[in-house]
Amino acid sequence: MSVWDSKLNTDFCSITLTLIDNQGGCGGARVSGNLVTKAQEPINNVNVKIDANVPEFPRYQVANGNYAFTGIQDGNYEVSASKVDDYSNGVSTLDLVMIQRHILGLAKLDSPEKLLAADVNKDGKVTASDLVELRKLILGMTDKLSNNDSWVFVPKSYGYADATNPFGAPRSISLNVAGDVTGNDFTGIKVGDVNNDAVAATGVAADNRTSKVLKFVAEDKTVNAGEIVTIDVTASNFNQIFGYQFTAKLNGMELLEVKSGAISVDESNYGVPSANTMTMSWASEKAVNATEGEVLFTVVMKATTSGRLSNMMSVGSDVTRSESYAGSEMETNRLDLNFRSGEAETAGYAMYQNEPNPFKTNTVVNFNMPAAGEATFTVMDVTGKLVHTRTVNAVKGMNSVEFNRNDVPVSGVVYYTIESGDFTATKAMIVIE
């Protein structure tokens, strides 16, 4: 290579050019394979690497369900896959329950893939340390695992010699390329997800919760700014419960601690992932029952403003999805918190959290009536301005009322209230653009 300046002074050097055939235009082989779950679902956004002991390698590719490297010359190569996004995908307190039962020998995880998923901290075994790491993720206290990817990939052709000890499974495929090499497939395993409900492809997970609701109840009252407030949480139907989780939105309240009642809780069971937000996750290796009115746990708060508890705390799924697990099949049910303002509610009145929450276009509020009658709904913004009002003729039993963006033409947090006879209850809903 020679170089001249404006006065024609010149100099030169010798260089070497290396051309990389990324598109296979100069010939070479094709190395390809699929990236799927054990149920044969394609996995999106996977980083695939092919490596060799030559200067132009490694090469990388972001693949959706399958990969293909072209222009590969004859020789020895190693292919591996990784995925490090969306760690919380498919992870819930139900996974904690199942891992805990495995550790105690009550119900063993029945496949090598489940055991690899349960090895959350990647130390080659399933122990209580994995539970600690996973619960931080569930509570929103971290958005990734400290020593593991969100998915691990094992060659699909690998045969586990000991299905109870799969932790030495390879993470790559070694190839001797002499022509096209296809079928180099990987099985993807979502770390932390032992009940297999992660979404493999990009999309929204299906709501697998039943219409049954675990109904938490607390007494409503007026509190003053600066007051230390204790909220005793009971349930009307805490029967055969293996675990639960939820997010609580706080408005003018600061969480201090959660104390044990009929169930044992400690600091590992709850967190404050962001301002005005509390998360909770509780799991038991055996089903637990509590009588109606028995205090399950007590939430200790400091009021930073004055107001009614029902306007200052509501349960939803903003960070940790609100749900519970009940019965011998550990059925996934919904979870709700109602503030009781008097005897009327215990006589059959109840209003539940709107679903979905947050919402963009419409949302539904379910409520229960002990007898047919009128129920009036009002919606107010955070300043107390009336946004919407509606009176419905309700039937005895469960009813529903739908709100859309025309009814609630604001965004952010709003409060909806039901009034019927002597019964009144208020909850918060979140409207997003």
N, C-alpha and C positions, 0 to 999 in steps of 0.2 A: 504494500500500500504506500503510495507516494502522495506527498502533500506540498503544494506551492503557496507562497504568500503573494501579495500584490506586486512585489518586485521580482517575482519569479525565483526567489530562493526556494530550494527544494530539499526534502529529506524523505527517507522511506523506512519502513519496518516490515517484517514478515509476520503474518497473522494466520490463524487457522479458523475456518468457518465450519460449524457443525450444523447440519440441517436435520430437524426433527420432523418426521413424517407423522403428524398427529391424525391425519385423515386417511391413512392407508393408501395414498396415491402412488407410493413407490413399492407397493406389494407388502408382503408380510401377512401374518396370521391374525385371526380374530379370537379374542378371549372374552367369553361372556358367561352370564349366569343370572339367576333370579335371587331376589331378596324378599323373603316371605316369612310370615309367622308359621307356627306349627299347624295352624288351621288354613294355611295356604293363602292368606291375605297379603297382597303386595304392600311393602313398606316404603313410604315416601321419604324423600330428603335424606338419603343415606350417602355418606362419604365413602367412596370406594377407592382403594389405592392398589396399584400394581407396582412392584418393586423388583429390581434386578441390580446386579453388580456391574452396571455400565453407567456412563456419565449422564445420559438423558433421563435416567430414572431416579426417583419414583415419578409416576404419573398419577393424576387424580381425576375423579369424576363424581359429580353429584347425581345420584340415580333415584328414580322413582319406580320401584318394583323390579327393575332389571338393569343390568349394566353391560357394556360392550366396549372393549378396547381393541382398536384396529391398528394395523401396521406393526404388529409385534413380530420381531425377528426370532428365529429359532434360538432356544436357550432355556435357562432356568429362571423361573419367576415365582413371586409370592404375592397372592391377592388377599386383601383384608378389607373389612368394612367397619364403619363406626357411625354413631349418631349421638349427638350431644345437645339436642334441643328438647323442649317440652318435657322436662323431668317429671312433672306431676301428672302427666297423662296416664290415666288408668289406676292411679294410686289413691287409696282411701283407707279409712280405719278398718274396713272389712279385711284388707290385706294384713293389717296388724293382728287382727283376731286369728286369722288362719296361720300366720307365722308363729304367733305365741302358742297356739295349740300344737303346732308341730314341735316346737322346742320342748314342750312339756310332755310330749308323747301321747297326747289325747287324740290327734288326727294328723297323721303324717302327710306331708306334701307328696303326691303320688306320681311325680314325673321328674326327670332330671332338669327339664326346662323350668319347672316351678322352683326347684332348689336353687338354680342359678339366679332366678329372679329374686329369691329371698336373700341371697348373699349381697345385701345392699352395700356394705362397705368393702366388698371385694377382698375379703381375707381368707377365702377358701373354706368357710363354714357358716352355719346359720346359728346366730346367738342373739342374746338380748341387745348387743351393740347394734345389730341391724335394725331392731325396733326403735332404738333411740334416734338413729340417723333418719329413718323413714318418717317418724312422727314430726320431726322438724320440718320436713318437706310438706307434710299434710297440713300443718298449722300455718304454713306460709312464712315461717321464720327463716327459710332459705329457699332459693329457687333452683338449686342444683345439689348433687351429692358430692361430698368432699373427695371421694376416692374412686368414683365409678362414672361411667357414661350413662346416658339415659336408656340406651339399648345396648345389648351385647349380641354378637353374631358368631355363630358356630357353624362350621361346614355341615351342610345338610346330610352329607354322606357319612358323617362321623357316627360310629356305633359305640354307645356308652358301655364299656365293659362292666361297670358297676353303677347302676342307675341311682344308687343311694349316695354316691360320691362322685358327682360329675364335674367337680370344680377344676380339674385339670384339662378340661375339654379345650381343644385348639381354637384359636381365634383367626386362623388364616389357612389358606390352601396353597400348597407347594405344587408347582407345575413344571413339567418339561415340555416346552412348546416345540412342536415340529409339525406345523400346519394348524388349522383352526381347532380350538379347544373350547367346546361349549358345555353347558350343564354344570358349571362351577357355582352351584347354588349355596346360599347361606340361609340358615334359620335364625330369625331375629327374635330376641327375648327382651321384653320390656322390664327393666329392673324395677323391683318393688311391686309389680303387678302379678300376684299369684292367683288371682281369680279370673285372669284373662279378659278384662274388659277395656283394655287400652284401644285407642283408635290408631290403626296401623297407617292408614293414608290420611292426608290432610283433610280435615273436616271437623264436624261437631259430633261428639259422642251422643249416642242415643240415651234417652232418659229411661233407665231400667227400674226406676222406683215405682212401687205399687201405689194405689190410691190410699192405702192405710197410712195413718198419721200417728207418730208418737207425740203426745200432747203434753208439753211442759207447761206448767202453770206457776205464776207468781202473783203475789198481792200487789195491786196498784196502789200508789199513794203519792202525795205531794212531798217533794223534797226541796230543801233550801241550799243555795250556793254555799259551799264549804262543808256541808254535812257529810259524815261518813254513813253510807247507806248499805245495809245488809239485805240481800234479796234471796230468800229461801225458795229454791226451785223444787217443785213436786211434779208428779205426773199422775194422770188419771188412768193410764194404761201401760205402766212399766212392767210388762209381762214377758218373760223369756227373752230378755234383751242381752245381746252379746256385745253391743257397742253402739256408739253414735258419734256424730261430728256436726259442727255448724260454725257459721260466722255470725257474730253479733255486731250490729252497727250501733255505735254509741253517740249520743248527741247531748253534750254537756255533762258527760260522765267520764271518769278516769278509773280504770281497773286497778285495784290494789292487790287482790288475791282471790282464789277460789278455795273454799274449805270443804273437806269431806263430810258426807252425810251417810246415807244408806249405801253409797258407793264411795270407794276410796279414790281420791284425786290428789295430785301433787303438782309441782311447777312444770313437770314434763307434759301435763295434759292440757295446758292452755298457753296462749301467747298473745302478744300485741304486735302483729306484723307491720302495722302502720297506725298513724293517728286515728282515733275514733273507731278503731276496729279491734275486736276480740275474737280469737278463734279457740275452739275446744275440740279435743279428740279423746274419747275414752273407750277402752277395749277390755274385755274380760275373756278368759279362756273358757269359762262356763257361763251358761245363761243365768241372768240375775232377775229376780222378781222384787218388786217393792209395792207396798200397799198404797192405795189412793190417799193422798195427803201426807205421806211420809216424805220428809225432806231428803232429796237425793244429794244435793250439794248446795252450798251457799256462796253467792257471788258478793264480794265486798267491793264497793265503789266509793269514790269521792265525787260528790256533785260539784261541778264547776259553774253551773248555772242553776237557777230554780225552775221547777216544772214538775210534771207528772211523769212517773216512771214509764208509763205506756207510750209517752212521746219521746222518751230518751233512750230506749233500748228496743231493738227489734232483731229477729233472727232471719237470716237469709243465706245466700250461697256465694257471696262476693269473692271470698278467698277460699274458704273451705266449704265444700258443698254440704248443705244441710240434709242429713239422712240418718237412719238408724237401721240396725240389723237384728231381726227377731226370729224366734222359732228354730226348730231343728234344722231347717234348710237355710237359716241365716238370710231370710228374705229382706231385701233392701226396701225400706219404707221411708216415707217423708217424715220430717220433723218440724214442729212449730212451737212457738212460745206465745202463750196468751196471758195477759195481765187481768186478774180478776178484781173487779171493783165492788162486788157485792154478791149476795146469795143468788141473784138472778142468773148469773152465769152457770153456777153449779146446777141450776134447775134445767139446763138444757141449751142455753145460749152459748154460742162460740163463734169467733171470727178467726179465720186462718190467714197465713201469709199469702200475698198474691203470688201467682205463678204465671209466667216466669218473672223473676226479679233479679236483676234489672230487666227492663223491657224497652223495645223500640217502637213497636206498632200497637200491640194490645196486650192486655194481661187480665187474668181472671181471679176474683176473690171468692172463695167458698166460705159460707157461713151456715151455722146450724140454728134452727128455731125449735123451741119446745111445742109450739102451736102455730097455726097459720096466722099471719098478721102483716102489718106494714113494717118495713125496715127502711130507715133513711140513711143514705151515705153522703158524707161531705168529704171533700178533698181540699186541703190547704197547703200552701207553700211554707217554706221555713220562716217567713215573716209573719205568718198567721193570716195571710190574705186568702179569702175563699176563692177556689179555682173551679169547683164543680160541686153540684148537689143533685141527688137523685133519690126518689122514693120508689121502692119496689113492693109488690104484693108477694110476700114469701109464703111458701107452703111449710107444713110441719116437716121437720127433718132437714136434710142437707139442701142448700140452695147455692146458686152462684150468680155473680154479677160481673159483667165484662166492662172494662174501661179501655178506650183507645186514645190515640194522641189528640183527637179532636176534643175529647173530654178533659184531657190533662195537657194543655198546650204550653207546658213549661218543661225544663230539663233539670236534672238533679234530684235531690231528695224532696219528696212531698209526703204528707201525712193523710191517711184516710181513716175515717171514723164511722162506725155504725151506731145507730140509736134505734132501739125498739123497746117500748115500754120503759122499764127502769134500767134496762141493760145498755151499756155503752162500752165500746172498746176502740182503741186506736192503734194503728201500726204504720210503719214507714214503707214506702215503695220508692224505687229509684227509676227515673226516666232518663234514657240516654238518647243521644242524637243518632 
